[in-house]
Amino acid sequence: MFRAAIFDMDGLLIDSEPCWRQAEREVFGSVGVQISDDMARITAPLTTREVTEHWFRFRPWRGRSLEDVEASVVARVGELIRARARPLPGVAEALAVCADLGWRVALASNSPKGLCRLVLAELRIEPAFDVVVSADDVARGKPDPAIYRHASQLLGCDPGECLVFEDSPGGVRAARAAGMRVIAVVQEPREFAADALPHLTLPSLAGFGPAHAHTLRVGSISP
């Protein structure tokens, strides 16, 4: 049976993508890299360091270090989240189900640790999380499985005892590579790779209930 739930953050608990797009346009624009929405979507699955390195390779700038530019993006995202923070539908309900089932709960995000803590605090759900794992804790972010493996270790659970909630193909791939069951929460159709499909797809976290945990219990479906 499952003993823990692991939640992604951006796009699952909070609609932070508009904050990231605005912050990247402003900060990278200040060093001469004009970021369109289509360009931002390309780098959306990456860590903040990977995004900064990507745009520096695309159009190198002078006068500011990569660390400074990255920190400016993160700081601006934090400002925007403070002004706009709202949980996506079903967050409180899904966390309540996990609590009723007696599961431990973790956050596993490609965002920096400070932003993870900020989001949980702004959404007033921080007490529900036993563990927070971010891009700061691993050498490589999703789709590498390291974030999920590290989260399961901190939870004190085997990977097969963890149920993951994700919204991105890269996140689903990371969780599956870590040996976990994955529920994809997507409002619009998304294309998942044939070798990294979610075990279940829901339109909202509000749709998750104990029956899904029973259906997806360890050993009930092929990995």
C-alpha positions as MATLAB code, in Angstrom:
seq = 'MFRAAIFDMDGLLIDSEPCWRQAEREVFGSVGVQISDDMARITAPLTTREVTEHWFRFRPWRGRSLEDVEASVVARVGELIRARARPLPGVAEALAVCADLGWRVALASNSPKGLCRLVLAELRIEPAFDVVVSADDVARGKPDPAIYRHASQLLGCDPGECLVFEDSPGGVRAARAAGMRVIAVVQEPREFAADALPHLTLPSLAGFGPAHAHTLRVGSISP';
ca = [
       0.000    0.000    0.000;
       0.983    3.614   -0.370;
       2.506    5.315    2.638;
       3.281    8.730    1.159;
       2.256   11.291   -1.444;
       4.687   13.533   -3.293;
       3.422   16.688   -4.980;
       5.002   18.772   -7.709;
       4.473   22.523   -7.207;
       4.467   24.790  -10.269;
       1.350   24.181  -12.319;
      -0.044   21.714   -9.775;
      -0.421   23.563   -6.480;
      -0.164   27.081   -7.914;
      -0.416   28.630  -11.365;
       3.035   30.176  -11.171;
       3.918   29.939  -14.849;
       2.674   33.506  -15.604;
       4.931   34.735  -12.786;
       7.934   32.943  -14.273;
       7.184   34.271  -17.777;
       6.913   37.864  -16.559;
      10.033   37.635  -14.403;
      12.072   36.101  -17.208;
      10.914   38.704  -19.719;
      11.888   41.513  -17.362;
      15.218   40.188  -16.109;
      16.565   38.585  -19.280;
      15.296   41.562  -21.238;
      17.468   43.793  -19.051;
      20.558   41.927  -20.332;
      19.446   41.946  -23.972;
      17.584   38.625  -24.274;
      13.991   39.188  -25.322;
      11.889   36.238  -24.146;
       8.609   35.488  -25.917;
       5.911   33.237  -24.432;
       6.918   30.492  -26.850;
      10.550   30.798  -25.778;
       9.522   30.682  -22.115;
       7.580   27.482  -22.690;
      10.721   25.822  -24.026;
      12.579   26.385  -20.766;
       9.613   26.013  -18.376;
      10.555   22.443  -17.315;
      14.133   23.445  -16.435;
      15.643   24.580  -13.153;
      16.396   28.281  -12.754;
      20.106   27.637  -13.214;
      19.457   25.608  -16.382;
      17.219   28.386  -17.742;
      19.886   31.011  -17.090;
      22.596   28.925  -18.715;
      20.312   28.207  -21.699;
      19.684   31.877  -22.482;
      23.313   32.809  -21.872;
      24.360   30.250  -24.498;
      21.665   31.611  -26.826;
      22.789   35.237  -26.438;
      25.716   35.860  -24.062;
      25.577   39.089  -22.067;
      28.169   41.156  -20.267;
      28.246   43.010  -16.981;
      26.247   40.599  -14.807;
      27.147   37.115  -13.658;
      24.857   34.161  -14.286;
      24.382   33.880  -10.524;
      23.216   37.480  -10.290;
      20.781   37.153  -13.180;
      19.395   33.898  -11.805;
      18.932   35.441   -8.354;
      17.112   38.405   -9.898;
      14.667   36.095  -11.692;
      13.973   34.149   -8.518;
      13.499   37.336   -6.479;
      11.066   38.759   -9.025;
       9.081   35.509   -9.137;
       8.829   35.686   -5.355;
       7.436   39.224   -5.522;
       4.833   38.190   -8.081;
       3.822   35.105   -6.122;
       3.292   37.196   -2.986;
       0.983   39.465   -4.970;
      -0.950   36.726   -6.784;
      -0.767   33.514   -4.737;
      -3.880   31.390   -5.058;
      -4.056   27.600   -4.768;
      -5.235   25.706   -7.813;
      -8.544   23.839   -7.474;
      -8.504   20.795   -5.237;
      -5.255   21.422   -3.370;
      -6.843   21.507    0.090;
      -9.093   18.548   -0.729;
      -6.232   16.348   -1.966;
      -4.108   17.146    1.059;
      -7.059   16.296    3.303;
      -7.411   12.899    1.619;
      -3.710   12.217    2.187;
      -4.080   13.154    5.853;
      -7.132   10.913    6.253;
      -5.164    8.024    4.751;
      -2.343    8.627    7.210;
       0.220    9.326    4.487;
       3.343   11.398    4.880;
       3.501   14.219    2.334;
       6.399   15.761    0.403;
       6.926   18.528   -2.110;
       9.352   17.813   -4.958;
       9.980   20.770   -7.254;
      12.490   22.055   -9.797;
      12.122   25.484   -8.180;
      14.639   26.776   -5.612;
      14.039   25.925   -1.957;
      13.223   29.506   -0.995;
      10.415   29.705   -3.537;
       9.074   26.326   -2.455;
       8.851   27.519    1.138;
       7.323   30.808    0.014;
       4.584   29.121   -2.017;
       3.647   26.752    0.802;
       3.510   29.669    3.234;
       1.506   31.934    0.900;
      -0.984   29.145    0.175;
      -1.143   28.398    3.922;
      -0.476   24.690    3.418;
       3.056   24.418    4.800;
       1.993   22.347    7.870;
       0.671   19.631    5.557;
       4.159   18.878    4.193;
       6.645   16.719    6.072;
       9.421   17.081    3.494;
      10.410   19.714    0.918;
      12.859   18.762   -1.833;
      13.966   21.310   -4.422;
      16.443   21.756   -7.236;
      18.881   22.967   -4.574;
      19.048   19.445   -3.123;
      20.113   17.504   -6.218;
      22.676   17.751   -8.980;
      20.050   17.515  -11.745;
      16.392   18.471  -11.807;
      13.487   16.672  -13.427;
      13.207   14.726  -15.725;
      16.114   13.167  -13.833;
      14.594   11.018  -11.043;
      16.974   12.274   -8.332;
      14.427   14.662   -6.788;
      11.889   11.895   -6.307;
      14.414    9.377   -5.047;
      15.684   11.893   -2.514;
      12.128   12.706   -1.404;
      11.332    9.028   -0.790;
      14.488    8.649    1.287;
      13.577   11.634    3.445;
      10.043   10.301    3.825;
      11.414    6.964    4.966;
       9.491    5.107    2.264;
      10.398    2.841   -0.608;
       9.722    4.419   -4.031;
       6.903    1.944   -4.639;
       5.149    3.204   -1.524;
       4.952    6.768   -2.899;
       2.151    8.172   -5.069;
       3.204   11.188   -7.124;
       1.037   14.053   -8.387;
       2.448   15.797  -11.468;
       1.332   18.054  -14.298;
       4.235   17.861  -16.768;
       5.614   15.133  -19.025;
       9.096   15.673  -17.595;
       7.813   15.304  -14.063;
       5.940   12.120  -14.920;
       9.086   10.708  -16.503;
      11.121   11.560  -13.399;
       8.653    9.899  -11.039;
       8.313    6.787  -13.165;
      12.092    6.494  -13.471;
      12.213    6.617   -9.663;
       9.876    3.612   -9.531;
       6.733    5.446   -8.397;
       3.076    5.501   -9.412;
       2.059    8.827  -10.970;
      -1.199   10.719  -11.325;
      -1.075   13.459  -13.962;
      -3.337   16.407  -13.175;
      -3.990   18.265  -16.405;
      -6.864   20.519  -17.442;
      -5.896   20.427  -21.114;
      -4.632   17.456  -23.152;
      -0.878   16.901  -22.868;
       1.324   14.581  -24.846;
       3.183   12.106  -22.659;
       5.929    9.883  -24.050;
       4.907    6.298  -24.698;
       7.610    5.054  -22.347;
       6.650    7.478  -19.553;
       2.857    7.546  -19.319;
       1.019    8.523  -16.130;
      -0.797    5.676  -14.414;
      -3.899    7.854  -14.109;
      -4.968   11.265  -15.419;
      -7.324   13.632  -13.587;
      -8.554   17.103  -14.600;
      -8.124   18.480  -11.072;
      -6.724   17.545   -7.687;
     -10.303   17.888   -6.441;
     -11.078   14.642   -8.248;
      -8.640   12.580   -6.193;
     -10.070   10.248   -3.558;
      -9.336    7.084   -1.576;
     -10.731    4.948   -4.394;
      -7.900    6.082   -6.659;
      -5.339    5.099   -4.034;
      -6.928    1.661   -3.863;
      -6.902    1.276   -7.654;
      -3.286    2.361   -7.925;
      -2.012    0.407   -4.928;
       1.358   -1.247   -5.322;
       1.132   -4.350   -7.433;
      -2.357   -3.628   -8.802;
      -1.114   -2.415  -12.192;
       1.969   -3.025  -14.260;
       4.782   -0.471  -13.883;
];
